[in-house]
């Protein structure tokens, strides 16, 4: 996997960890940080920095704020997702309002999805 570890992306990923959105902090500190299958946050992959990645389940979680719903947002996200998926990951996008309004359901869905992906990998 091409993983650009240049100074800029590494520094920017560190900045994004300290400047996390309210929704990113909530998901990380309330659920993902101690989840039994390891997730990492703000990780450089190719020329992008992904919000959360679980390498074991080969999945990426992207939390989408309002910038993803602009005129260019969906097209950019599709292109970005296609590049990330070319590395064998499945990208899942979760709107910030889902974190705000349905947090338990989002966590249950993540748990179910991780388990399904791990089971699927053992059958391949």
C-alpha positions as CSV (number, residue, x, y, z in Angstrom):
1,X,0.0,0.0,0.0
2,X,1.3,3.4,-0.9
3,X,1.4,5.4,2.3
4,X,2.8,8.8,2.0
5,X,4.6,9.5,5.2
6,X,6.0,12.9,4.2
7,X,6.3,15.6,6.8
8,X,3.3,17.5,5.7
9,X,0.8,14.6,5.9
10,X,2.1,13.3,9.2
11,X,2.1,16.8,10.7
12,X,-1.4,17.5,9.4
13,X,-2.7,14.1,10.7
14,X,-1.4,15.1,14.2
15,X,-3.1,18.5,13.9
16,X,-6.4,16.9,12.9
17,X,-6.2,14.6,16.0
18,X,-5.9,17.6,18.2
19,X,-8.5,19.6,16.2
20,X,-11.0,16.8,16.0
21,X,-14.6,17.7,15.5
22,X,-17.1,17.2,18.3
23,X,-18.5,14.1,16.5
24,X,-15.0,12.7,15.9
25,X,-14.1,13.1,19.6
26,X,-17.4,11.6,20.7
27,X,-17.0,8.5,18.5
28,X,-13.3,8.0,19.4
29,X,-13.4,8.6,23.1
30,X,-16.8,7.0,23.8
31,X,-16.6,4.0,21.4
32,X,-13.7,3.3,19.0
33,X,-10.7,4.0,21.3
34,X,-11.4,0.9,23.4
35,X,-13.2,-1.2,20.8
36,X,-11.8,-4.7,20.9
37,X,-10.7,-4.6,17.2
38,X,-8.2,-1.7,16.9
39,X,-9.2,1.5,15.1
40,X,-6.7,4.3,14.5
41,X,-7.7,7.9,13.8
42,X,-6.5,10.5,11.3
43,X,-4.3,8.1,9.4
44,X,-2.5,9.0,6.1
45,X,-3.4,6.7,3.2
46,X,-2.1,7.6,-0.2
47,X,-2.6,11.4,-0.5
48,X,-5.5,11.4,2.0
49,X,-6.0,11.5,5.7
50,X,-8.9,9.2,6.8
51,X,-10.9,9.8,9.9
52,X,-10.8,6.3,11.3
53,X,-9.3,3.1,9.9
54,X,-9.6,-0.5,11.0
55,X,-6.9,-2.4,9.1
56,X,-8.0,-5.8,10.4
57,X,-11.5,-5.4,9.1
58,X,-10.2,-3.4,6.1
59,X,-12.6,-0.6,6.6
60,X,-12.5,3.2,6.8
61,X,-15.1,5.4,8.6
62,X,-15.5,8.9,7.4
63,X,-17.6,11.4,9.3
64,X,-19.2,13.8,7.0
65,X,-19.9,17.4,8.0
66,X,-21.6,20.0,5.9
67,X,-18.6,20.4,3.5
68,X,-19.4,17.0,2.0
69,X,-22.9,18.2,0.9
70,X,-21.7,21.1,-1.2
71,X,-21.8,21.1,-5.0
72,X,-18.4,19.5,-5.4
73,X,-18.5,17.4,-2.2
74,X,-20.1,14.2,-3.5
75,X,-18.0,14.0,-6.6
76,X,-14.8,14.5,-4.7
77,X,-15.9,11.9,-2.1
78,X,-16.6,9.3,-4.8
79,X,-13.2,9.9,-6.3
80,X,-11.5,9.7,-3.0
81,X,-13.4,6.6,-1.9
82,X,-12.5,4.8,-5.2
83,X,-8.8,5.5,-4.6
84,X,-9.0,4.3,-1.0
85,X,-11.0,1.2,-2.0
86,X,-8.3,0.4,-4.5
87,X,-6.1,-0.5,-1.5
88,X,-8.7,-3.1,-0.4
89,X,-10.6,-0.9,2.1
90,X,-14.3,-0.4,2.2
91,X,-15.2,3.2,3.0
92,X,-18.3,4.0,5.1
93,X,-19.6,7.5,5.4
94,X,-21.5,8.6,8.4
95,X,-23.1,12.0,8.5
96,X,-22.3,14.1,11.6
97,X,-26.0,14.4,12.4
98,X,-26.2,10.6,12.8
99,X,-23.5,10.8,15.5
100,X,-25.5,13.6,17.2
101,X,-28.9,12.1,16.9
102,X,-28.4,8.3,16.8
103,X,-25.1,7.6,18.5
104,X,-26.0,4.2,20.0
105,X,-27.4,3.0,16.6
106,X,-24.2,4.2,14.9
107,X,-22.1,2.3,17.4
108,X,-24.2,-0.8,17.0
109,X,-23.9,-0.6,13.2
110,X,-20.1,-0.2,13.4
111,X,-19.9,-3.2,15.7
112,X,-22.1,-5.3,13.4
113,X,-20.2,-4.2,10.3
114,X,-16.8,-5.0,11.8
115,X,-17.9,-8.5,12.8
116,X,-19.4,-9.1,9.3
117,X,-16.3,-8.0,7.5
118,X,-14.1,-10.1,9.8
119,X,-16.3,-13.1,9.2
120,X,-16.3,-12.5,5.5
121,X,-12.5,-12.4,5.4
122,X,-12.3,-15.8,7.2
123,X,-14.5,-17.3,4.5
124,X,-12.4,-15.9,1.6
